[in-house]
Amino acid sequence: MSMKALVLYQPKSEHATTVESYVREFVRRTNKMLGLIDAESKHGVQLVELYDVVRYPAVLAIADDGQLLNMWLGEPLPLIDDVAAYLAQS
């Protein structure tokens, strides 16, 4: 099964810098992509509604069939290894 990980956040919020740094560090440490999505964009709104996201930032581990495998809401952000474990299975 293939999986992806996404971060839904609000770019003009107080958590934006923290999220962007987290994504850069994630890629540096794992060599895997972590999708960064504006929660207020069209795609972001669809994801928020689909997965019932109630706090930002939200890190989502999603199977290719759309099944939500895990979700972390708010800060602190999850450990990079915890998120990367989902991508290692793909």
Salt bridges, closest charged atoms under 4 A:
GLU25 OE2 - ARG28 NH2 2.69
ASP81 OD1 - ARG29 NH2 3.38
